[in-house]
Amino acid sequence: MSGPDRPDRPGRTSRSAREESPDRLYTVTGGRSHSDPKEFDLVTLVVSECSPTITMQSEHAAILRICQSPTAVVELAADLDLPISIVRILLGDLLSSGRITARHPRSTATDTASSLPDPDVLKQVLVGLRNL
């Protein structure tokens, strides 16, 4: 089964983001149009820290349900059928209220500058790509 009514996609709505009114998206985000891009990139993993409440905005509740296990921001956007920018704003709300935790899959407590790739190797890769 595919399409908007797939049962394995709990946050999925019947309307696609392309059909959403800009007014609806404006309302969902409370009029905000930007979030901190450093906070959530496409592969940031998000995990809910609590269950949704009945007084919660429906999109926030859907995020909490979907993120019961680690879920990437890009997967959330697809499941909710919302633009990434809107999902980032909603995630910022939940993060600031302590309802979710987020981490980049490559960031750990042991990451240091020494674990980054050698700049010379990166330059050689870039030169090789340009030669293609």
C-alpha positions in Angstrom: 0.0 0.0 0.0 1.4 3.5 -0.8 0.2 7.0 -0.7 -1.0 9.3 2.1 -3.0 6.6 3.9 -0.2 4.2 4.6 -0.7 2.8 8.1 3.1 2.6 8.8 3.4 6.4 8.5 1.5 7.7 11.6 2.0 11.4 11.0 0.9 11.3 7.4 -2.0 13.5 6.5 -4.3 13.2 3.5 -3.0 16.5 1.9 0.4 16.9 0.4 2.7 19.9 1.3 2.3 21.2 -2.2 -1.5 21.4 -1.6 -1.1 23.1 1.7 -2.1 26.7 1.9 0.7 29.1 2.8 -1.7 30.4 5.5 -1.9 26.9 7.0 1.9 26.7 7.2 2.1 30.2 8.6 -0.4 29.1 11.3 1.5 25.9 12.1 4.7 27.8 12.8 3.1 30.7 14.6 4.2 33.0 11.9 7.9 32.1 12.1 9.8 31.4 8.9 13.3 30.6 10.0 15.0 28.3 12.5 18.6 27.9 13.5 20.1 25.8 10.7 22.9 24.6 13.0 20.4 23.1 15.4 18.8 20.5 12.9 20.4 19.4 9.7 18.8 16.7 7.5 20.4 13.7 9.3 20.0 14.9 12.9 18.4 12.2 14.9 15.5 13.2 17.1 14.0 11.2 20.0 10.9 12.1 22.0 11.3 12.4 25.7 7.6 12.3 26.6 4.2 11.3 25.2 2.0 13.8 23.4 -0.7 15.6 25.4 -4.2 16.4 24.2 -3.6 20.1 24.4 -0.6 19.9 22.1 -0.6 21.2 18.5 -1.4 18.2 16.2 2.0 18.5 14.4 3.9 18.5 17.6 2.0 15.4 18.8 2.7 13.6 15.5 6.4 14.4 15.9 6.5 12.9 19.4 4.7 9.8 18.2 7.0 9.3 15.2 10.1 9.9 17.3 9.6 7.2 19.9 12.7 5.7 18.3 15.5 7.8 16.8 14.3 9.4 13.6 16.1 11.7 11.1 14.8 15.2 10.4 14.4 14.3 6.7 12.3 11.2 7.6 10.1 13.4 9.8 9.5 15.8 7.0 8.5 13.0 4.7 6.3 11.3 7.3 4.5 14.6 8.1 4.5 15.7 4.4 5.7 19.1 5.4 8.6 21.2 4.1 11.9 20.7 6.0 11.9 24.4 7.1 8.6 24.0 8.8 9.7 20.7 10.5 12.8 22.5 11.8 10.7 25.2 13.4 8.4 22.7 15.0 11.4 20.7 16.3 12.9 23.9 17.7 9.7 24.4 19.7 9.9 20.8 21.1 13.6 21.0 21.8 13.3 24.3 23.8 10.5 22.8 25.9 12.5 19.6 26.6 10.1 17.3 24.9 12.7 15.9 22.4 16.5 15.4 22.3 18.5 15.8 19.1 21.9 14.8 18.1 23.9 14.5 14.9 24.8 10.9 14.3 28.5 11.7 13.9 28.7 13.8 17.1 29.8 12.0 20.3 31.6 13.1 23.4 34.9 11.7 22.1 34.9 13.7 18.8 37.9 16.0 18.6 39.6 17.9 15.9 42.0 14.9 15.4 39.1 12.8 14.2 38.4 15.1 11.2 39.7 14.2 7.8 43.0 15.5 6.7 42.6 18.8 4.8 45.2 17.6 2.2 43.2 14.5 1.4 40.0 16.6 1.1 41.8 18.9 -1.4 43.0 15.9 -3.4 39.4 14.6 -3.5 38.1 18.0 -4.6 40.7 18.2 -7.4 39.8 14.7 -8.5 36.1 15.5 -8.6 36.8 18.7 -10.6 38.7 16.6 -13.2 35.8 14.3 -13.8 
